Amino acid sequence: MSASTDPLAALMASLAEPGLLIGHRIIAPGDEQALLPNEAAHFRNAIAKVRRQSGAARIAARALLQCLNHPDLARDVAIAKARSGAPVWPSGITGSLAHDEQVAIAAVARTTNFLAIGIDIEPAEDLPGDLVDVVATPAEQSRYPQSLLHSRQLFVAKEAVYKAVHPLDQIFLDFHDIDVNLEQRTAHVRYGRTLHVKVMSASHVVALASIKAGHSFSTASLGHN
């Protein structure tokens, strides 16, 4: 199915940038078998559904890695899992994985082009009402209409930002530590990083957060963590 007739493919294409590849896979029975031995070890105690979702995400990621034509990126390249839960990429590669109940997605790039990438996906459904104050800062609640605040756009954007910056900085963030400006397509983290953020919505809400290689940031408030 082409991107023109596949809404999810069109959504992924709208998020992609030069040098940054995004792909998806509809999670299917048997995808858990795609986990290589050193990947499966990290999911030894996980239920079958989680192993299947993780396998599907790695199928999508390995297909993208092949497209980068890197000499070390064999078809069976392993994407293990760090203690933090983040995927461990081959040398010279950065990326991110995500999934919901139905769809697994992956984003990859060379580190010569991008310092960090974070991606996240959720069904295009409203947040539970009691989570709006948890996710949106007071400034965001003043900036956006109620319809957007109750959508999952800010939630997904902030999850993507966390996935991008945590492997770099190893700093825990809650939702109010990140301010997202959807109009400007930026996100500001409390200790100084600024990321480019794109959020697209169709049957699912997908967000991509990225930092291009060579991007510097202020560390002035790192001592206040």
KOLVEXMAR-461574 format. One record per atom (N, C-alpha, C): residue number from 1; residue in one letter; atom name; y, z, x. Coordinates in Angstrom, 2 decimals. Layout:
% residues N
> NUM  a  CA  Y  Z  X
...
//
This chain:
% residues 225
> 1  m  N  -1.20  0.00  0.86
> 1  m  CA  0.00  0.00  0.00
> 1  m  C  1.24  0.00  0.89
> 2  s  N  2.18  -0.86  0.63
> 2  s  CA  3.38  -0.96  1.45
> 2  s  C  4.37  0.13  1.08
> 3  a  N  5.36  0.34  1.97
> 3  a  CA  6.40  1.34  1.70
> 3  a  C  7.16  1.04  0.43
> 4  s  N  7.27  -0.25  0.08
> 4  s  CA  8.02  -0.63  -1.11
> 4  s  C  7.32  -0.22  -2.39
> 5  t  N  5.98  -0.06  -2.34
> 5  t  CA  5.24  0.32  -3.53
> 5  t  C  4.67  1.72  -3.45
> 6  d  N  4.75  2.37  -2.29
> 6  d  CA  4.27  3.73  -2.11
> 6  d  C  5.48  4.65  -1.98
> 7  p  N  5.77  5.48  -3.00
> 7  p  CA  6.97  6.33  -2.94
> 7  p  C  6.96  7.27  -1.74
> 8  l  N  5.80  7.81  -1.38
> 8  l  CA  5.76  8.71  -0.23
> 8  l  C  6.04  7.98  1.07
> 9  a  N  5.50  6.78  1.22
> 9  a  CA  5.78  5.99  2.42
> 9  a  C  7.26  5.65  2.50
> 10  a  N  7.86  5.34  1.37
> 10  a  CA  9.29  5.05  1.35
> 10  a  C  10.10  6.28  1.73
> 11  l  N  9.64  7.45  1.27
> 11  l  CA  10.32  8.69  1.60
> 11  l  C  10.26  8.95  3.09
> 12  m  N  9.10  8.77  3.69
> 12  m  CA  8.95  8.97  5.14
> 12  m  C  9.81  7.98  5.92
> 13  a  N  9.82  6.73  5.46
> 13  a  CA  10.61  5.71  6.15
> 13  a  C  12.10  6.05  6.12
> 14  s  N  12.55  6.67  5.03
> 14  s  CA  13.97  7.01  4.91
> 14  s  C  14.35  8.16  5.84
> 15  l  N  13.37  8.96  6.26
> 15  l  CA  13.64  10.07  7.16
> 15  l  C  13.56  9.67  8.63
> 16  a  N  12.78  8.66  8.95
> 16  a  CA  12.55  8.29  10.34
> 16  a  C  13.85  7.86  11.03
> 17  e  N  13.87  8.05  12.33
> 17  e  CA  15.02  7.67  13.15
> 17  e  C  14.52  6.88  14.35
> 18  p  N  15.40  6.14  15.02
> 18  p  CA  14.95  5.44  16.24
> 18  p  C  14.34  6.41  17.23
> 19  g  N  13.12  6.12  17.66
> 19  g  CA  12.44  6.97  18.61
> 19  g  C  11.70  8.13  18.00
> 20  l  N  11.73  8.27  16.68
> 20  l  CA  11.07  9.38  16.00
> 20  l  C  10.20  8.80  14.88
> 21  l  N  8.91  9.07  14.94
> 21  l  CA  7.96  8.50  13.99
> 21  l  C  7.51  9.56  12.99
> 22  i  N  7.37  9.16  11.72
> 22  i  CA  6.92  10.06  10.67
> 22  i  C  5.81  9.37  9.88
> 23  g  N  4.77  10.11  9.57
> 23  g  CA  3.69  9.56  8.78
> 23  g  C  3.12  10.60  7.84
> 24  h  N  2.30  10.14  6.89
> 24  h  CA  1.70  11.08  5.94
> 24  h  C  0.27  10.66  5.62
> 25  r  N  -0.46  11.58  5.02
> 25  r  CA  -1.82  11.31  4.57
> 25  r  C  -2.07  12.11  3.30
> 26  i  N  -2.65  11.49  2.30
> 26  i  CA  -3.11  12.21  1.13
> 26  i  C  -4.36  12.98  1.53
> 27  i  N  -4.35  14.29  1.37
> 27  i  CA  -5.46  15.13  1.81
> 27  i  C  -6.71  14.80  1.00
> 28  a  N  -7.82  14.61  1.71
> 28  a  CA  -9.06  14.18  1.06
> 28  a  C  -10.23  15.03  1.54
> 29  p  N  -11.26  15.18  0.70
> 29  p  CA  -12.47  15.88  1.15
> 29  p  C  -13.00  15.26  2.43
> 30  g  N  -13.40  16.10  3.35
> 30  g  CA  -13.90  15.63  4.64
> 30  g  C  -12.87  15.61  5.73
> 31  d  N  -11.59  15.77  5.40
> 31  d  CA  -10.56  15.75  6.45
> 31  d  C  -10.71  16.91  7.42
> 32  e  N  -11.38  17.97  6.99
> 32  e  CA  -11.62  19.08  7.91
> 32  e  C  -12.49  18.66  9.09
> 33  q  N  -13.28  17.61  8.89
> 33  q  CA  -14.15  17.12  9.97
> 33  q  C  -13.34  16.46  11.09
> 34  a  N  -12.07  16.19  10.84
> 34  a  CA  -11.23  15.57  11.86
> 34  a  C  -10.78  16.56  12.92
> 35  l  N  -10.94  17.85  12.67
> 35  l  CA  -10.54  18.85  13.66
> 35  l  C  -11.46  18.76  14.87
> 36  l  N  -10.87  18.54  16.03
> 36  l  CA  -11.64  18.52  17.27
> 36  l  C  -12.06  19.95  17.63
> 37  p  N  -13.07  20.11  18.51
> 37  p  CA  -13.59  21.46  18.77
> 37  p  C  -12.53  22.48  19.16
> 38  n  N  -11.61  22.13  20.06
> 38  n  CA  -10.61  23.11  20.46
> 38  n  C  -9.51  23.28  19.42
> 39  e  N  -9.43  22.40  18.44
> 39  e  CA  -8.56  22.62  17.28
> 39  e  C  -9.26  23.51  16.26
> 40  a  N  -10.52  23.19  15.98
> 40  a  CA  -11.28  23.93  14.97
> 40  a  C  -11.40  25.40  15.33
> 41  a  N  -11.39  25.71  16.63
> 41  a  CA  -11.51  27.11  17.06
> 41  a  C  -10.39  27.96  16.49
> 42  h  N  -9.23  27.36  16.29
> 42  h  CA  -8.09  28.11  15.76
> 42  h  C  -8.21  28.35  14.25
> 43  f  N  -9.12  27.64  13.60
> 43  f  CA  -9.26  27.75  12.15
> 43  f  C  -10.65  28.28  11.77
> 44  r  N  -11.29  28.96  12.73
> 44  r  CA  -12.67  29.42  12.52
> 44  r  C  -12.78  30.31  11.29
> 45  n  N  -11.78  31.14  11.05
> 45  n  CA  -11.82  32.08  9.93
> 45  n  C  -11.05  31.60  8.71
> 46  a  N  -10.56  30.37  8.75
> 46  a  CA  -9.78  29.84  7.63
> 46  a  C  -10.70  29.29  6.55
> 47  i  N  -10.22  29.31  5.31
> 47  i  CA  -11.00  28.74  4.22
> 47  i  C  -11.02  27.22  4.35
> 48  a  N  -11.95  26.59  3.64
> 48  a  CA  -12.14  25.14  3.76
> 48  a  C  -10.87  24.37  3.44
> 49  k  N  -10.11  24.82  2.44
> 49  k  CA  -8.90  24.10  2.06
> 49  k  C  -7.90  24.05  3.21
> 50  v  N  -7.74  25.15  3.90
> 50  v  CA  -6.80  25.19  5.03
> 50  v  C  -7.28  24.29  6.16
> 51  r  N  -8.58  24.32  6.46
> 51  r  CA  -9.11  23.43  7.50
> 51  r  C  -8.91  21.97  7.12
> 52  r  N  -9.10  21.66  5.84
> 52  r  CA  -8.92  20.29  5.37
> 52  r  C  -7.47  19.85  5.52
> 53  q  N  -6.53  20.72  5.12
> 53  q  CA  -5.11  20.39  5.23
> 53  q  C  -4.71  20.20  6.69
> 54  s  N  -5.22  21.06  7.56
> 54  s  CA  -4.88  20.97  8.98
> 54  s  C  -5.50  19.73  9.62
> 55  g  N  -6.71  19.39  9.19
> 55  g  CA  -7.33  18.17  9.68
> 55  g  C  -6.55  16.94  9.25
> 56  a  N  -6.11  16.91  8.00
> 56  a  CA  -5.34  15.77  7.50
> 56  a  C  -4.04  15.61  8.27
> 57  a  N  -3.36  16.72  8.56
> 57  a  CA  -2.11  16.64  9.32
> 57  a  C  -2.35  16.07  10.71
> 58  r  N  -3.47  16.43  11.32
> 58  r  CA  -3.77  15.91  12.66
> 58  r  C  -4.21  14.45  12.63
> 59  i  N  -4.84  14.02  11.55
> 59  i  CA  -5.13  12.59  11.40
> 59  i  C  -3.82  11.81  11.39
> 60  a  N  -2.86  12.29  10.62
> 60  a  CA  -1.55  11.62  10.55
> 60  a  C  -0.87  11.64  11.91
> 61  a  N  -0.92  12.78  12.59
> 61  a  CA  -0.25  12.91  13.88
> 61  a  C  -0.87  12.00  14.94
> 62  r  N  -2.22  11.95  14.99
> 62  r  CA  -2.86  11.12  16.01
> 62  r  C  -2.56  9.64  15.79
> 63  a  N  -2.44  9.22  14.54
> 63  a  CA  -2.06  7.83  14.27
> 63  a  C  -0.66  7.53  14.82
> 64  l  N  0.25  8.50  14.68
> 64  l  CA  1.60  8.30  15.20
> 64  l  C  1.61  8.29  16.73
> 65  l  N  0.84  9.19  17.33
> 65  l  CA  0.80  9.24  18.79
> 65  l  C  0.30  7.93  19.38
> 66  q  N  -0.63  7.28  18.70
> 66  q  CA  -1.10  5.98  19.15
> 66  q  C  0.04  4.97  19.20
> 67  c  N  0.96  5.09  18.26
> 67  c  CA  2.07  4.14  18.19
> 67  c  C  3.07  4.32  19.32
> 68  l  N  3.04  5.48  19.98
> 68  l  CA  3.97  5.71  21.09
> 68  l  C  3.52  5.04  22.38
> 69  n  N  2.25  4.59  22.42
> 69  n  CA  1.72  3.88  23.60
> 69  n  C  1.85  4.70  24.88
> 70  h  N  1.65  5.99  24.76
> 70  h  CA  1.67  6.87  25.93
> 70  h  C  0.30  6.80  26.60
> 71  p  N  0.22  6.68  27.92
> 71  p  CA  -1.09  6.52  28.58
> 71  p  C  -2.04  7.69  28.37
> 72  d  N  -1.50  8.89  28.11
> 72  d  CA  -2.35  10.06  27.93
> 72  d  C  -2.73  10.31  26.47
> 73  l  N  -2.26  9.46  25.57
> 73  l  CA  -2.46  9.72  24.15
> 73  l  C  -3.67  8.95  23.63
> 74  a  N  -4.84  9.39  24.04
> 74  a  CA  -6.07  8.79  23.54
> 74  a  C  -6.24  9.10  22.07
> 75  r  N  -7.09  8.33  21.42
> 75  r  CA  -7.29  8.50  19.97
> 75  r  C  -7.77  9.91  19.62
> 76  d  N  -8.50  10.54  20.56
> 76  d  CA  -9.05  11.85  20.28
> 76  d  C  -8.23  12.97  20.92
> 77  v  N  -6.92  12.74  21.16
> 77  v  CA  -6.08  13.78  21.75
> 77  v  C  -6.05  14.99  20.82
> 78  a  N  -6.23  16.17  21.43
> 78  a  CA  -6.24  17.41  20.64
> 78  a  C  -4.82  17.92  20.43
> 79  i  N  -4.59  18.47  19.26
> 79  i  CA  -3.33  19.14  18.93
> 79  i  C  -3.71  20.56  18.55
> 80  a  N  -3.75  21.42  19.56
> 80  a  CA  -4.17  22.80  19.35
> 80  a  C  -3.05  23.59  18.68
> 81  k  N  -3.25  24.88  18.57
> 81  k  CA  -2.32  25.73  17.84
> 81  k  C  -1.91  26.89  18.73
> 82  a  N  -0.59  27.09  18.90
> 82  a  CA  -0.09  28.20  19.70
> 82  a  C  -0.27  29.52  18.96
> 83  r  N  -0.08  30.62  19.67
> 83  r  CA  -0.18  31.93  19.05
> 83  r  C  0.79  32.07  17.87
> 84  s  N  1.95  31.42  17.98
> 84  s  CA  2.95  31.47  16.91
> 84  s  C  2.54  30.67  15.68
> 85  g  N  1.54  29.81  15.84
> 85  g  CA  1.13  28.92  14.76
> 85  g  C  1.63  27.51  14.92
> 86  a  N  2.54  27.29  15.86
> 86  a  CA  3.10  25.95  16.07
> 86  a  C  2.07  25.06  16.77
> 87  p  N  2.07  23.76  16.47
> 87  p  CA  1.16  22.85  17.18
> 87  p  C  1.54  22.71  18.65
> 88  v  N  0.53  22.50  19.48
> 88  v  CA  0.74  22.30  20.92
> 88  v  C  0.57  20.82  21.21
> 89  w  N  1.64  20.19  21.67
> 89  w  CA  1.66  18.74  21.85
> 89  w  C  1.35  18.35  23.28
> 90  p  N  0.89  17.12  23.49
> 90  p  CA  0.68  16.65  24.87
> 90  p  C  1.99  16.66  25.65
> 91  s  N  1.88  16.73  26.96
> 91  s  CA  3.06  16.72  27.82
> 91  s  C  3.93  15.51  27.52
> 92  g  N  5.22  15.75  27.40
> 92  g  CA  6.16  14.66  27.15
> 92  g  C  6.36  14.33  25.69
> 93  i  N  5.70  15.10  24.80
> 93  i  CA  5.77  14.83  23.37
> 93  i  C  6.28  16.08  22.64
> 94  t  N  7.09  15.89  21.63
> 94  t  CA  7.44  16.96  20.71
> 94  t  C  7.10  16.48  19.31
> 95  g  N  6.88  17.43  18.42
> 95  g  CA  6.52  17.03  17.06
> 95  g  C  6.41  18.20  16.13
> 96  s  N  5.96  17.92  14.92
> 96  s  CA  5.83  18.95  13.90
> 96  s  C  4.82  18.48  12.86
> 97  l  N  4.11  19.44  12.26
> 97  l  CA  3.15  19.17  11.20
> 97  l  C  3.50  20.00  9.97
> 98  a  N  3.13  19.48  8.80
> 98  a  CA  3.34  20.24  7.56
> 98  a  C  2.40  19.70  6.50
> 99  h  N  2.21  20.49  5.47
> 99  h  CA  1.41  20.03  4.33
> 99  h  C  1.71  20.90  3.12
> 100  d  N  1.47  20.35  1.94
> 100  d  CA  1.40  21.16  0.74
> 100  d  C  -0.03  21.05  0.22
> 101  e  N  -0.24  21.20  -1.06
> 101  e  CA  -1.60  21.14  -1.58
> 101  e  C  -2.18  19.73  -1.57
> 102  q  N  -1.32  18.71  -1.57
> 102  q  CA  -1.78  17.34  -1.74
> 102  q  C  -1.56  16.44  -0.54
> 103  v  N  -0.49  16.67  0.20
> 103  v  CA  -0.04  15.72  1.22
> 103  v  C  0.15  16.43  2.55
> 104  a  N  -0.30  15.80  3.63
> 104  a  CA  -0.05  16.26  4.99
> 104  a  C  0.91  15.27  5.66
> 105  i  N  1.83  15.79  6.45
> 105  i  CA  2.81  14.94  7.13
> 105  i  C  2.91  15.34  8.59
> 106  a  N  3.39  14.42  9.40
> 106  a  CA  3.58  14.66  10.83
> 106  a  C  4.79  13.89  11.30
> 107  a  N  5.45  14.43  12.32
> 107  a  CA  6.56  13.74  12.97
> 107  a  C  6.39  13.92  14.48
> 108  v  N  6.59  12.86  15.25
> 108  v  CA  6.44  12.93  16.71
> 108  v  C  7.52  12.10  17.38
> 109  a  N  7.83  12.48  18.62
> 109  a  CA  8.78  11.73  19.44
> 109  a  C  8.55  12.09  20.90
> 110  r  N  9.04  11.28  21.79
> 110  r  CA  9.01  11.61  23.20
> 110  r  C  10.13  12.62  23.49
> 111  t  N  9.88  13.53  24.43
> 111  t  CA  10.89  14.53  24.76
> 111  t  C  12.07  13.92  25.51
> 112  t  N  11.93  12.71  26.00
> 112  t  CA  13.07  12.02  26.59
> 112  t  C  14.08  11.62  25.51
> 113  n  N  13.64  11.58  24.25
> 113  n  CA  14.53  11.22  23.14
> 113  n  C  14.92  12.41  22.29
> 114  f  N  13.98  13.33  22.06
> 114  f  CA  14.24  14.49  21.20
> 114  f  C  13.75  15.76  21.88
> 115  l  N  14.61  16.76  21.85
> 115  l  CA  14.25  18.06  22.40
> 115  l  C  13.31  18.80  21.46
> 116  a  N  13.53  18.65  20.15
> 116  a  CA  12.71  19.38  19.18
> 116  a  C  12.76  18.68  17.83
> 117  i  N  11.67  18.86  17.08
> 117  i  CA  11.54  18.31  15.73
> 117  i  C  10.90  19.37  14.84
> 118  g  N  11.37  19.45  13.62
> 118  g  CA  10.70  20.27  12.61
> 118  g  C  10.62  19.48  11.31
> 119  i  N  9.49  19.57  10.63
> 119  i  CA  9.34  18.86  9.37
> 119  i  C  8.66  19.79  8.36
> 120  d  N  9.02  19.64  7.09
> 120  d  CA  8.39  20.45  6.07
> 120  d  C  8.33  19.68  4.76
> 121  i  N  7.41  20.07  3.89
> 121  i  CA  7.21  19.39  2.61
> 121  i  C  6.86  20.41  1.54
> 122  e  N  7.37  20.19  0.35
> 122  e  CA  7.06  21.01  -0.82
> 122  e  C  7.04  20.09  -2.04
> 123  p  N  6.32  20.46  -3.08
> 123  p  CA  6.42  19.68  -4.32
> 123  p  C  7.84  19.78  -4.88
> 124  a  N  8.27  18.74  -5.57
> 124  a  CA  9.63  18.70  -6.13
> 124  a  C  9.68  19.54  -7.40
> 125  e  N  9.57  20.85  -7.21
> 125  e  CA  9.60  21.81  -8.31
> 125  e  C  10.66  22.86  -8.01
> 126  d  N  11.16  23.52  -9.04
> 126  d  CA  12.16  24.56  -8.83
> 126  d  C  11.54  25.76  -8.11
> 127  l  N  12.39  26.44  -7.33
> 127  l  CA  12.00  27.71  -6.75
> 127  l  C  11.85  28.76  -7.85
> 128  p  N  11.01  29.75  -7.66
> 128  p  CA  11.07  30.91  -8.54
> 128  p  C  12.49  31.49  -8.50
> 129  g  N  13.00  31.88  -9.64
> 129  g  CA  14.39  32.31  -9.74
> 129  g  C  14.77  33.43  -8.80
> 130  d  N  13.83  34.34  -8.50
> 130  d  CA  14.16  35.47  -7.65
> 130  d  C  14.25  35.10  -6.17
> 131  l  N  13.95  33.85  -5.83
> 131  l  CA  14.03  33.43  -4.43
> 131  l  C  15.36  32.77  -4.08
> 132  v  N  16.17  32.47  -5.07
> 132  v  CA  17.43  31.78  -4.78
> 132  v  C  18.30  32.62  -3.85
> 133  d  N  18.46  33.91  -4.14
> 133  d  CA  19.28  34.78  -3.29
> 133  d  C  18.63  34.98  -1.92
> 134  v  N  17.32  34.92  -1.85
> 134  v  CA  16.62  35.08  -0.58
> 134  v  C  16.86  33.88  0.32
> 135  v  N  16.86  32.68  -0.25
> 135  v  CA  16.95  31.45  0.53
> 135  v  C  18.40  31.08  0.85
> 136  a  N  19.28  31.14  -0.14
> 136  a  CA  20.65  30.62  0.02
> 136  a  C  21.62  31.72  0.44
> 137  t  N  22.41  31.44  1.45
> 137  t  CA  23.45  32.36  1.87
> 137  t  C  24.57  32.39  0.84
> 138  p  N  25.44  33.42  0.87
> 138  p  CA  26.59  33.41  -0.03
> 138  p  C  27.43  32.14  0.10
> 139  a  N  27.61  31.66  1.34
> 139  a  CA  28.40  30.44  1.54
> 139  a  C  27.72  29.25  0.87
> 140  e  N  26.42  29.15  0.99
> 140  e  CA  25.68  28.06  0.34
> 140  e  C  25.73  28.18  -1.17
> 141  q  N  25.69  29.40  -1.68
> 141  q  CA  25.76  29.58  -3.12
> 141  q  C  27.12  29.18  -3.67
> 142  s  N  28.15  29.27  -2.84
> 142  s  CA  29.49  28.80  -3.25
> 142  s  C  29.61  27.29  -3.10
> 143  r  N  28.85  26.72  -2.19
> 143  r  CA  28.97  25.30  -1.84
> 143  r  C  28.23  24.39  -2.82
> 144  y  N  27.08  24.87  -3.35
> 144  y  CA  26.19  23.99  -4.09
> 144  y  C  26.09  24.37  -5.56
> 145  p  N  25.83  23.40  -6.42
> 145  p  CA  25.61  23.68  -7.84
> 145  p  C  24.29  24.42  -8.06
> 146  q  N  24.17  25.06  -9.20
> 146  q  CA  22.96  25.82  -9.51
> 146  q  C  21.71  24.95  -9.48
> 147  s  N  21.85  23.71  -9.93
> 147  s  CA  20.68  22.82  -9.95
> 147  s  C  20.11  22.64  -8.55
> 148  l  N  20.96  22.51  -7.54
> 148  l  CA  20.47  22.35  -6.17
> 148  l  C  19.94  23.67  -5.63
> 149  l  N  20.62  24.77  -5.91
> 149  l  CA  20.17  26.07  -5.43
> 149  l  C  18.80  26.42  -5.97
> 150  h  N  18.50  25.97  -7.17
> 150  h  CA  17.20  26.27  -7.77
> 150  h  C  16.14  25.24  -7.36
> 151  s  N  16.56  24.15  -6.73
> 151  s  CA  15.58  23.20  -6.21
> 151  s  C  15.01  23.75  -4.91
> 152  r  N  14.12  23.02  -4.29
> 152  r  CA  13.52  23.47  -3.03
> 152  r  C  14.18  22.85  -1.81
> 153  q  N  15.33  22.20  -2.00
> 153  q  CA  15.92  21.48  -0.88
> 153  q  C  16.33  22.40  0.27
> 154  l  N  17.02  23.50  -0.03
> 154  l  CA  17.43  24.40  1.04
> 154  l  C  16.21  25.10  1.66
> 155  f  N  15.26  25.47  0.84
> 155  f  CA  14.04  26.10  1.34
> 155  f  C  13.34  25.21  2.35
> 156  v  N  13.15  23.95  2.00
> 156  v  CA  12.44  23.02  2.88
> 156  v  C  13.25  22.73  4.13
> 157  a  N  14.56  22.58  3.98
> 157  a  CA  15.42  22.32  5.14
> 157  a  C  15.35  23.47  6.14
> 158  k  N  15.38  24.70  5.64
> 158  k  CA  15.37  25.85  6.54
> 158  k  C  14.00  26.05  7.20
> 159  e  N  12.95  25.74  6.47
> 159  e  CA  11.62  25.78  7.09
> 159  e  C  11.54  24.76  8.22
> 160  a  N  12.09  23.58  8.01
> 160  a  CA  12.07  22.55  9.05
> 160  a  C  12.90  22.98  10.26
> 161  v  N  14.04  23.59  10.02
> 161  v  CA  14.88  24.08  11.12
> 161  v  C  14.12  25.12  11.94
> 162  y  N  13.47  26.06  11.26
> 162  y  CA  12.72  27.10  11.98
> 162  y  C  11.62  26.49  12.83
> 163  k  N  10.91  25.50  12.27
> 163  k  CA  9.85  24.86  13.03
> 163  k  C  10.38  24.15  14.26
> 164  a  N  11.61  23.65  14.19
> 164  a  CA  12.19  22.97  15.35
> 164  a  C  12.63  23.94  16.43
> 165  v  N  13.30  25.03  16.03
> 165  v  CA  13.93  25.89  17.05
> 165  v  C  13.04  27.02  17.55
> 166  h  N  12.09  27.48  16.76
> 166  h  CA  11.31  28.64  17.22
> 166  h  C  10.51  28.34  18.48
> 167  p  N  9.86  27.18  18.61
> 167  p  CA  9.16  26.92  19.88
> 167  p  C  10.09  26.90  21.09
> 168  l  N  11.35  26.55  20.88
> 168  l  CA  12.31  26.52  21.99
> 168  l  C  12.81  27.90  22.36
> 169  d  N  13.16  28.69  21.35
> 169  d  CA  13.91  29.92  21.59
> 169  d  C  13.12  31.20  21.36
> 170  q  N  11.98  31.09  20.65
> 170  q  CA  11.14  32.26  20.39
> 170  q  C  11.93  33.39  19.72
> 171  i  N  12.83  33.02  18.82
> 171  i  CA  13.64  33.99  18.09
> 171  i  C  13.29  33.92  16.61
> 172  f  N  12.97  35.06  16.02
> 172  f  CA  12.66  35.10  14.60
> 172  f  C  13.93  34.86  13.79
> 173  l  N  13.82  34.06  12.75
> 173  l  CA  14.94  33.78  11.86
> 173  l  C  14.51  34.02  10.42
> 174  d  N  15.42  34.60  9.63
> 174  d  CA  15.18  34.58  8.19
> 174  d  C  16.08  33.51  7.58
> 175  f  N  15.97  33.31  6.29
> 175  f  CA  16.69  32.21  5.65
> 175  f  C  18.20  32.33  5.82
> 176  h  N  18.74  33.54  5.82
> 176  h  CA  20.18  33.72  5.92
> 176  h  C  20.70  33.55  7.34
> 177  d  N  19.81  33.36  8.30
> 177  d  CA  20.23  33.06  9.67
> 177  d  C  20.50  31.57  9.87
> 178  i  N  20.30  30.78  8.84
> 178  i  CA  20.47  29.32  8.91
> 178  i  C  21.40  28.89  7.79
> 179  d  N  22.43  28.15  8.12
> 179  d  CA  23.34  27.59  7.12
> 179  d  C  23.18  26.07  7.12
> 180  v  N  22.88  25.51  5.95
> 180  v  CA  22.61  24.08  5.83
> 180  v  C  23.74  23.40  5.07
> 181  n  N  24.28  22.35  5.67
> 181  n  CA  25.28  21.53  4.99
> 181  n  C  24.63  20.18  4.71
> 182  l  N  24.18  20.00  3.48
> 182  l  CA  23.46  18.78  3.13
> 182  l  C  24.35  17.55  3.17
> 183  e  N  25.61  17.70  2.85
> 183  e  CA  26.52  16.55  2.88
> 183  e  C  26.74  16.05  4.30
> 184  q  N  26.90  16.99  5.23
> 184  q  CA  27.12  16.62  6.63
> 184  q  C  25.81  16.39  7.38
> 185  r  N  24.69  16.73  6.73
> 185  r  CA  23.37  16.61  7.35
> 185  r  C  23.27  17.42  8.63
> 186  t  N  23.75  18.67  8.57
> 186  t  CA  23.67  19.57  9.71
> 186  t  C  23.15  20.93  9.26
> 187  a  N  22.61  21.66  10.22
> 187  a  CA  22.24  23.05  10.01
> 187  a  C  22.70  23.84  11.21
> 188  h  N  23.29  25.01  10.96
> 188  h  CA  23.77  25.88  12.03
> 188  h  C  22.94  27.15  12.04
> 189  v  N  22.42  27.50  13.21
> 189  v  CA  21.63  28.70  13.39
> 189  v  C  22.53  29.79  13.95
> 190  r  N  22.29  31.02  13.55
> 190  r  CA  23.22  32.12  13.85
> 190  r  C  23.51  32.31  15.33
> 191  y  N  22.60  31.91  16.24
> 191  y  CA  22.85  32.14  17.66
> 191  y  C  23.40  30.91  18.38
> 192  g  N  23.79  29.87  17.63
> 192  g  CA  24.55  28.80  18.26
> 192  g  C  24.01  27.40  18.18
> 193  r  N  22.75  27.22  17.81
> 193  r  CA  22.22  25.87  17.75
> 193  r  C  22.72  25.14  16.50
> 194  t  N  22.95  23.84  16.67
> 194  t  CA  23.25  22.95  15.55
> 194  t  C  22.21  21.84  15.55
> 195  l  N  21.63  21.59  14.39
> 195  l  CA  20.60  20.57  14.27
> 195  l  C  21.03  19.52  13.26
> 196  h  N  20.48  18.33  13.44
> 196  h  CA  20.62  17.27  12.44
> 196  h  C  19.53  17.47  11.41
> 197  v  N  19.89  17.45  10.13
> 197  v  CA  18.93  17.72  9.06
> 197  v  C  19.07  16.65  7.98
> 198  k  N  17.92  16.09  7.59
> 198  k  CA  17.88  15.17  6.46
> 198  k  C  16.87  15.70  5.45
> 199  v  N  17.26  15.66  4.18
> 199  v  CA  16.38  16.10  3.10
> 199  v  C  16.29  14.97  2.08
> 200  m  N  15.07  14.58  1.74
> 200  m  CA  14.83  13.54  0.76
> 200  m  C  13.90  14.07  -0.32
> 201  s  N  14.08  13.58  -1.54
> 201  s  CA  13.28  14.10  -2.65
> 201  s  C  12.80  12.97  -3.54
> 202  a  N  11.53  13.04  -3.90
> 202  a  CA  10.93  12.15  -4.90
> 202  a  C  9.89  13.00  -5.63
> 203  s  N  8.61  12.67  -5.51
> 203  s  CA  7.57  13.55  -6.04
> 203  s  C  7.46  14.82  -5.21
> 204  h  N  7.91  14.75  -3.96
> 204  h  CA  7.96  15.88  -3.05
> 204  h  C  9.34  15.98  -2.43
> 205  v  N  9.65  17.15  -1.93
> 205  v  CA  10.87  17.34  -1.14
> 205  v  C  10.43  17.43  0.32
> 206  v  N  11.00  16.58  1.16
> 206  v  CA  10.67  16.56  2.58
> 206  v  C  11.96  16.71  3.38
> 207  a  N  11.89  17.55  4.42
> 207  a  CA  13.05  17.75  5.28
> 207  a  C  12.65  17.53  6.73
> 208  l  N  13.55  16.91  7.46
> 208  l  CA  13.38  16.70  8.90
> 208  l  C  14.56  17.33  9.61
> 209  a  N  14.28  18.21  10.57
> 209  a  CA  15.32  18.80  11.42
> 209  a  C  15.05  18.37  12.85
> 210  s  N  16.10  18.01  13.56
> 210  s  CA  15.89  17.49  14.92
> 210  s  C  17.04  17.85  15.84
> 211  i  N  16.70  17.93  17.11
> 211  i  CA  17.69  18.11  18.18
> 211  i  C  17.44  17.01  19.20
> 212  k  N  18.42  16.20  19.45
> 212  k  CA  18.25  15.12  20.41
> 212  k  C  18.26  15.66  21.83
> 213  a  N  17.58  14.98  22.71
> 213  a  CA  17.52  15.37  24.11
> 213  a  C  18.93  15.42  24.69
> 214  g  N  19.19  16.43  25.51
> 214  g  CA  20.50  16.57  26.12
> 214  g  C  21.49  17.35  25.30
> 215  h  N  21.08  17.77  24.09
> 215  h  CA  21.99  18.53  23.22
> 215  h  C  22.08  19.96  23.73
> 216  s  N  23.29  20.43  23.98
> 216  s  CA  23.50  21.81  24.45
> 216  s  C  23.91  22.70  23.29
> 217  f  N  23.85  24.00  23.53
> 217  f  CA  24.26  24.93  22.47
> 217  f  C  24.80  26.20  23.09
> 218  s  N  25.57  26.93  22.26
> 218  s  CA  26.16  28.19  22.70
> 218  s  C  25.14  29.30  22.61
> 219  t  N  25.08  30.15  23.64
> 219  t  CA  24.20  31.32  23.62
> 219  t  C  25.01  32.60  23.47
> 220  a  N  26.24  32.48  23.01
> 220  a  CA  27.14  33.64  23.00
> 220  a  C  26.60  34.79  22.19
> 221  s  N  25.87  34.50  21.11
> 221  s  CA  25.42  35.60  20.25
> 221  s  C  23.95  35.94  20.43
> 222  l  N  23.32  35.45  21.51
> 222  l  CA  21.91  35.76  21.71
> 222  l  C  21.68  37.25  21.93
> 223  g  N  22.64  37.94  22.46
> 223  g  CA  22.46  39.36  22.70
> 223  g  C  22.49  40.21  21.48
> 224  h  N  22.74  39.64  20.31
> 224  h  CA  22.85  40.42  19.07
> 224  h  C  21.62  40.30  18.22
> 225  n  N  20.49  39.82  18.74
> 225  n  CA  19.28  39.64  17.95
> 225  n  C  18.56  40.97  17.74
//
